[in-house]
Amino acid sequence: MSMLSVVDPFLSDSVGASRGCAAPLPTLAGSLLRSAPRLAGSGPQLLAPSALPVEVTMKLVATSDRSGKVPSAAESLPLKALDSLVDAIWVLDPSGSVVYRNAAALLLEPMTWMHAGLTGSLQQMVFSPQNLQHLRAHGSLQAEYQLGSLTTDPDQWRNLGMEMQLLTTVAGTALGMAFHARDVSLEWGREQQLQDRHIELEQAYQQLKQAQAQLLQSEKMASIGQLAAGVAHEINNPIGYVHSNLGTLQTYTKGLLSLLDAHEHLCQALPEEWRPMLAPIREAKARIDFGFMRSDLPQLLEESREGIERVKKIVMDLRDFSHAGELESDDWVVADLHRGLDSTLNIVWNELKYKTEVHKHYGEIPSVECMPSQLNQVFLNLLVNAGQAIEKKGEINITTALVKDEVCISISDSGMGIPAPQLGQIFDPFFTTKPVGKGTGLGLALSYSIVQKHQGRIEVESSVGVGTTFHIYLPVQRPTAPE
């Protein structure tokens, strides 16, 4: 029987049975094809042999045995099949010497190989003693390599997946080792694209989640505003006629008191003999403490009138705050910000009056083209936060001023302050420094969104233990939308 060997420019001499090969080369190649059908599978491909600039010489040299026969076409067919693959194939004998390489493998051998940050030749990085020892002990090994040259940009290096397998007989005797390299650069690129796309989708999901939360909060506040405006409207009607009736009652009371005063003067002018007839009247006056009633009744009516007027003002402030029934929340109108601040302050006064002193420092500012109900929501959030930041007693200062062509509204408190590392997060949705259950983390995020919608900006200054100041800058006129 004849023996086959391979002659190529990268081997110093012929290899075959004369170099201690464990089996004739056709046997190794046949074992390779039988043991790893996946080697010829489809996928990212290396340079095909047909695309080589020069013909690669891979000749099977027949070494005649004693009978002088030349190997048949069937015997050389496995090698031709391996040589036609676009993936790189190496076959080593059990000692680690290369006994076969296909055309694609020839292209890769002179290049620089990289693995785990180390670079070297094919022999150093792939056919290393460590890899061969692992193969002999475990039978298989997989690794990934980068392939290029030292003069090439590392970003342009190719990525190769290497499968290594020990070839054995049915009885388990080692025949050699097969090394299969496949270009997975495109797969890596697709995987990187998928990862990038996943990150983009995750970011989009988070943004959508934040927008949904803000939308829900906005709808909640809009519903509360509509409800409050409806209640205010219902209250306003009875308050209106109570207020009117009290005014009428004051007028009637003054008339009755004038009549009683005239009656008292008439009684005093009666002759002395008629005065005993007035005894029942004097007893009735003493019984009801007429003198005190006479002086207290006008005061009671005046206090009642003031109380009704205060309730009426609260109702009007509530209606101004919500603007339901008059304006939609996204209607732009020219509004007095001082009036919006006053009405909002009146709404939240119950939250502030027990532990804060509010000082207003209003400057000369023009009316601003804006969405008043939305800005009132911003003022509400900042005033509530300022009150909650003060633990016992403190001050809140509201300052307005015209800065160039912008109106600046500053709301400061003497509360606990915000730590510097958290200042960059306070406008993030769901971020809150309040205890669990005390805040949703959406108030400042919503305020930031509203100010941005007005083409303005919101800035914050804070010192721990000193307090916090929010500055809101708004253009006087509504910016024109870009065409």
VOGU-3710 file (C-alpha; in Angstrom, 3 decimals, decimal comma):
1> msmlsvvdpf> 0,000/0,000/0,000  1,313/3,467/-0,850  2,008/6,274/1,697  1,069/9,930/1,017  2,892/13,031/2,167  2,412/16,798/1,652  4,965/19,155/0,189  4,524/22,949/0,652  6,715/26,011/1,178  6,075/26,189/4,935
11> lsdsvgasrg> 7,407/22,711/5,779  11,125/22,068/5,823  10,680/18,555/4,523  8,081/15,957/3,608  5,948/14,662/6,397  4,338/11,283/6,476  5,028/7,891/7,823  8,747/8,554/7,527  8,392/11,312/10,267  6,509/9,125/12,643
21> caaplptlag> 2,988/10,070/11,576  0,574/7,914/13,552  -1,405/7,045/10,440  -1,270/7,593/6,682  -2,469/11,129/5,783  -5,638/9,984/3,955  -6,650/8,219/7,167  -6,182/11,466/9,178  -8,144/13,470/6,650  -10,934/10,924/6,578
31> sllrsaprla> -11,113/10,934/10,358  -11,304/14,726/10,300  -14,229/14,736/7,862  -16,092/12,010/9,703  -15,590/13,454/13,207  -16,523/17,102/12,502  -19,232/17,594/9,913  -19,658/21,162/11,158  -16,276/22,115/9,739  -17,771/22,401/6,257
41> gsgpqllaps> -20,845/24,324/7,401  -21,970/27,673/6,122  -21,238/30,951/7,879  -18,770/33,844/7,841  -16,022/32,837/5,443  -12,335/33,356/4,993  -10,809/34,148/1,610  -11,733/31,344/-0,754  -8,889/29,477/-2,494  -10,283/30,528/-5,846
51> alpvevtmkl> -9,615/34,171/-4,893  -5,904/33,656/-4,249  -3,634/35,896/-6,314  -1,331/33,013/-7,117  -1,949/29,337/-7,286  -1,267/27,637/-4,004  0,735/24,453/-4,527  -0,656/21,569/-2,533  0,496/18,393/-4,282  -0,062/14,943/-3,095
61> vatsdrsgkv> 3,131/13,016/-3,758  2,679/9,295/-4,084  5,265/7,160/-2,395  4,991/3,750/-4,000  4,881/0,808/-1,738  6,346/-2,561/-2,606  3,570/-3,207/-5,089  4,333/0,098/-6,878  0,679/1,289/-6,875  -0,260/4,982/-7,132
71> psaaeslplk> -3,095/6,250/-4,798  -6,449/6,273/-6,492  -8,745/9,271/-6,952  -10,993/7,945/-4,175  -8,055/7,898/-1,771  -7,088/11,529/-2,531  -10,695/12,827/-2,523  -10,825/13,644/1,242  -7,772/15,889/0,934  -9,202/17,673/-2,093
81> aldslvdaiw> -12,423/18,269/-0,177  -10,568/19,822/2,768  -8,459/21,930/0,420  -11,596/23,401/-1,172  -12,969/24,724/2,124  -12,995/28,478/2,785  -12,354/27,811/6,488  -8,775/27,158/7,531  -7,865/23,558/8,445  -4,704/22,233/10,030
91> vldpsgsvvy> -3,994/18,596/10,857  -1,241/17,769/13,348  0,169/14,399/14,270  0,105/13,335/17,934  3,514/14,927/18,499  2,285/18,332/17,332  3,885/18,473/13,885  1,788/19,854/11,024  1,034/17,117/8,503  -1,601/19,008/6,511
101> rnaaalllep> -2,948/22,474/5,959  -5,473/23,574/3,359  -5,175/26,593/1,055  -7,071/28,926/3,377  -4,752/27,998/6,243  -1,708/28,950/4,173  -2,925/32,552/4,026  -3,193/32,830/7,789  0,134/31,345/8,896  2,364/34,383/8,215
111> mtwmhagltg> 0,045/36,757/10,085  0,200/37,921/13,706  -2,124/36,168/16,120  -3,548/37,732/19,280  -5,253/36,077/22,231  -5,923/37,372/25,747  -3,847/40,486/25,077  -0,781/38,519/23,918  0,525/38,437/20,347  2,678/35,941/18,547
121> slqqmvfspq> 2,931/33,540/15,646  0,563/30,697/14,839  2,985/28,267/16,442  3,230/30,332/19,628  -0,434/31,211/20,059  -2,353/28,239/18,595  0,004/25,261/18,422  1,402/26,104/21,854  2,437/23,327/24,260  -0,379/24,396/26,599
131> nlqhlrahgs> -3,046/23,957/23,919  -1,655/20,637/22,765  -1,459/19,365/26,325  -5,065/20,431/26,945  -6,172/18,663/23,774  -4,459/15,413/24,729  -6,015/15,576/28,200  -9,562/16,752/27,368  -10,076/15,989/23,698  -11,324/19,422/22,558
141> lqaeyqlgsl> -10,775/23,138/23,004  -12,351/26,331/21,693  -10,804/29,788/21,622  -11,133/33,124/19,856  -8,234/34,973/18,225  -7,641/38,279/16,510  -5,646/38,146/13,325  -3,770/40,942/11,592  -0,347/42,547/11,386  1,588/44,843/13,663
151> ttdpdqwrnl> 1,285/47,641/11,087  -2,505/47,344/10,885  -4,980/49,273/13,028  -6,199/46,814/15,713  -9,793/47,843/14,892  -9,279/46,299/11,451  -8,021/42,946/12,725  -10,187/39,949/11,918  -11,826/37,815/14,576  -11,405/34,086/14,269
161> gmemqllttv> -13,121/31,298/16,120  -10,827/28,300/16,550  -12,090/24,775/17,242  -9,478/22,196/18,231  -10,212/18,495/18,441  -8,288/15,354/19,172  -8,701/12,676/16,472  -8,790/9,105/17,708  -9,544/5,613/16,481  -12,587/3,682/17,620
171> agtalgmafh> -10,348/2,081/20,220  -9,322/5,547/21,490  -5,825/5,607/20,049  -4,753/9,162/19,138  -4,413/9,707/15,393  -3,673/13,430/15,530  -5,274/16,791/16,102  -7,517/18,933/13,910  -7,607/22,749/14,061  -10,495/24,568/12,384
181> ardvslewgr> -10,489/28,393/12,090  -13,529/30,371/10,939  -13,786/34,118/10,392  -16,441/35,335/12,858  -15,863/39,066/12,327  -19,283/39,508/10,780  -20,869/37,546/13,603  -19,059/39,713/16,119  -20,212/42,796/14,241  -23,795/41,587/14,272
191> eqqlqdrhie> -23,537/40,746/17,941  -22,143/44,204/18,682  -24,955/45,758/16,660  -27,463/43,698/18,613  -25,894/44,800/21,884  -25,936/48,439/20,770  -29,527/48,056/19,661  -30,409/46,452/22,983  -28,852/49,390/24,839  -30,760/51,835/22,646
201> leqayqqlkq> -34,004/49,968/23,235  -33,353/49,881/26,972  -32,707/53,623/26,989  -35,814/54,225/24,882  -37,832/52,059/27,271  -36,595/54,023/30,270  -37,401/57,310/28,529  -40,841/55,994/27,604  -41,364/54,855/31,180  -40,363/58,272/32,481
211> aqaqllqsek> -42,583/60,030/29,951  -45,477/57,775/30,893  -44,975/58,542/34,589  -44,847/62,268/33,876  -47,927/61,985/31,695  -49,785/60,148/34,442  -48,703/62,775/36,944  -49,800/65,544/34,579  -53,147/63,865/33,991  -53,533/63,373/37,724
221> masigqlaag> -52,856/67,035/38,392  -55,183/68,014/35,539  -57,932/65,838/37,006  -57,350/67,311/40,459  -57,440/70,784/38,921  -60,710/70,074/37,142  -62,185/68,596/40,303  -60,994/71,548/42,369  -62,376/73,996/39,840  -65,711/72,182/39,824
231> vaheinnpig> -65,873/72,241/43,614  -64,840/75,877/43,622  -67,596/76,699/41,170  -70,169/74,876/43,270  -68,960/76,594/46,429  -68,804/79,967/44,756  -72,550/80,112/44,147  -73,709/79,741/47,797  -70,751/81,807/48,986  -71,859/84,526/46,621
241> yvhsnlgtlq> -75,377/84,871/47,969  -74,243/84,407/51,597  -71,802/87,255/51,037  -74,546/89,341/49,450  -77,052/88,499/52,190  -74,560/89,429/54,878  -74,132/92,817/53,245  -77,878/93,260/53,178  -78,134/92,067/56,792  -75,555/94,668/57,824
251> tytkgllsll> -77,696/97,341/56,214  -80,855/96,056/57,879  -79,069/95,790/61,233  -77,875/99,362/61,029  -81,460/100,464/60,339  -82,858/98,457/63,246  -80,191/99,737/65,603  -80,956/103,279/64,512  -84,626/102,609/65,227  -83,784/101,254/68,681
261> dahehlcqal> -81,595/104,262/69,378  -84,502/106,565/68,463  -86,793/104,518/70,708  -84,328/104,846/73,568  -84,188/108,620/73,146  -87,997/108,782/73,087  -88,261/106,777/76,315  -85,866/109,103/78,034  -87,961/112,117/76,940  -91,242/110,761/78,405
271> peewrpmlap> -92,728/112,494/81,501  -91,780/110,997/84,863  -95,313/109,668/85,526  -95,181/107,570/82,339  -91,849/105,903/83,037  -93,281/103,089/85,192  -94,850/101,747/81,996  -91,348/101,232/80,603  -90,377/98,753/83,322  -91,044/95,618/81,172
281> ireakaridf> -88,829/97,039/78,426  -85,990/97,714/80,883  -86,324/94,138/82,258  -86,161/92,688/78,747  -83,043/94,736/77,939  -81,384/93,562/81,127  -82,317/89,969/80,399  -80,681/89,940/76,967  -77,798/92,254/77,919  -78,932/94,754/75,354
291> gfmrsdlpql> -75,958/97,071/75,854  -73,413/94,357/74,980  -75,565/93,035/72,136  -75,893/96,558/70,751  -72,130/97,021/70,562  -71,242/93,411/69,532  -73,754/92,849/66,744  -72,124/95,170/64,153  -68,723/93,627/64,945  -70,073/90,088/64,476
301> leesregier> -71,526/90,974/61,120  -68,286/92,623/60,016  -66,208/89,586/61,015  -68,647/87,284/59,212  -68,372/89,447/56,110  -64,565/89,314/56,278  -64,640/85,526/56,697  -66,924/85,112/53,692  -64,668/87,389/51,644  -61,680/85,275/52,637
311> vkkivmdlrd> -63,461/82,089/51,588  -64,447/83,776/48,346  -60,819/84,757/47,700  -59,659/81,185/48,323  -62,262/79,914/45,883  -61,185/82,470/43,295  -57,511/81,559/43,829  -58,402/77,916/43,372  -60,161/78,720/40,125  -57,244/80,878/38,978
321> fshagelesd> -54,822/78,095/39,865  -56,669/75,454/37,875  -57,973/77,695/35,073  -60,492/74,970/34,269  -63,495/76,242/32,404  -61,530/79,293/31,220  -58,349/77,957/29,625  -56,942/74,665/28,565  -53,706/73,758/30,324  -51,742/74,206/27,098
331> dwvvadlhrg> -53,238/77,597/26,124  -50,738/80,434/25,890  -51,896/83,766/27,325  -50,283/86,911/28,718  -50,415/86,486/32,503  -49,358/88,282/35,674  -46,893/85,985/37,436  -47,336/87,834/40,729  -51,001/86,939/40,699  -50,106/83,304/39,966
341> ldstlnivwn> -47,610/83,267/42,847  -50,131/84,813/45,240  -52,907/82,392/44,317  -50,565/79,409/44,569  -49,230/80,622/47,908  -52,786/80,946/49,168  -53,510/77,350/48,082  -50,502/75,902/49,937  -50,650/78,284/52,906  -52,034/75,605/55,188
351> elkyktevhk> -48,847/73,568/54,570  -46,578/76,490/55,380  -48,193/78,688/58,024  -47,307/76,584/61,063  -43,529/76,538/60,618  -42,527/79,119/58,016  -42,515/82,826/57,507  -43,015/83,755/53,875  -41,444/86,988/52,616  -42,327/88,324/49,189
361> hygeipsvec> -39,866/90,573/47,376  -41,654/91,403/44,157  -39,817/93,504/41,599  -41,096/95,362/38,573  -41,702/92,652/35,977  -43,841/92,653/32,844  -46,624/90,212/32,173  -45,345/87,025/30,588  -46,755/85,048/27,674  -47,076/81,592/29,171
371> mpsqlnqvfl> -49,318/78,717/30,212  -50,384/80,021/33,661  -51,835/76,821/35,069  -48,656/74,910/34,278  -46,410/77,568/35,819  -48,659/77,568/38,886  -47,925/73,842/39,123  -44,196/74,636/39,129  -44,665/77,259/41,879  -46,749/74,774/43,866
381> nllvnagqai> -44,093/72,046/43,671  -41,273/74,395/44,703  -43,231/75,943/47,586  -44,313/72,547/48,935  -40,720/71,258/48,685  -39,456/74,383/50,457  -41,925/73,864/53,298  -41,040/70,188/53,626  -37,309/71,014/53,705  -37,843/73,073/56,893
391> ekkgeinitt> -38,068/70,755/59,893  -39,129/73,166/62,665  -39,055/76,903/61,996  -37,712/78,718/58,979  -38,202/81,232/56,218  -39,242/81,127/52,578  -38,362/84,042/50,331  -40,028/84,650/46,978  -38,200/87,128/44,755  -38,998/88,331/41,252
401> alvkdevcis> -36,886/90,488/38,964  -36,354/91,333/35,314  -32,942/90,093/34,111  -32,271/91,422/30,605  -35,109/90,011/28,510  -36,049/87,279/31,002  -38,159/87,227/34,140  -36,478/85,502/37,083  -38,524/83,931/39,884  -36,459/82,767/42,870
411> isdsgmgipa> -37,860/80,625/45,676  -35,463/80,016/48,545  -35,800/78,271/51,882  -33,749/77,979/55,060  -34,146/74,198/55,194  -31,722/71,320/55,444  -30,238/71,759/51,954  -29,313/69,186/49,307  -25,932/67,366/49,303  -23,747/68,320/46,351
421> pqlgqifdpf> -23,591/64,771/44,863  -27,402/64,745/44,592  -27,814/68,125/42,891  -27,294/66,588/39,462  -30,062/64,049/40,068  -32,894/66,085/41,568  -34,572/66,631/38,179  -34,402/62,922/37,277  -37,787/61,174/37,329  -38,408/59,069/40,459
431> fttkpvgkgt> -35,393/60,536/42,296  -36,323/61,811/45,730  -34,539/62,612/48,976  -37,742/62,197/50,955  -38,541/59,102/53,024  -40,404/56,235/51,404  -44,047/57,136/50,945  -43,447/60,878/51,256  -42,707/61,643/47,618  -42,952/60,213/44,117
441> glglalsysi> -39,831/61,870/42,722  -41,871/63,397/39,882  -42,511/66,946/41,150  -39,189/68,487/40,121  -38,982/66,372/36,959  -42,390/67,675/35,908  -41,412/71,245/36,845  -38,240/70,953/34,771  -40,271/69,711/31,811  -42,757/72,596/32,095
451> vqkhqgriev> -39,998/75,228/32,267  -38,310/73,665/29,235  -41,635/73,779/27,382  -41,592/77,547/28,005  -38,066/77,718/26,514  -36,805/78,713/29,940  -34,381/77,182/32,393  -34,341/76,249/36,048  -31,221/76,440/38,210  -30,578/75,397/41,779
461> essvgvgttf> -28,162/76,435/44,510  -27,960/74,560/47,791  -25,799/74,241/50,873  -26,336/71,566/53,484  -27,624/73,143/56,692  -28,133/76,549/55,022  -30,920/76,097/52,499  -31,828/75,830/48,836  -32,710/78,364/46,156  -34,386/77,607/42,831
471> hiylpvqrpt> -34,131/80,188/40,042  -36,651/80,021/37,203  -35,827/82,055/34,087  -38,639/82,623/31,581  -38,692/84,643/28,351  -41,175/87,513/28,406  -42,588/86,578/25,019  -43,337/83,111/23,695  -40,429/82,010/21,495  -41,421/81,453/17,888
481> ape> -41,309/77,843/16,789  -38,514/77,119/14,297  -39,761/76,610/10,750
//
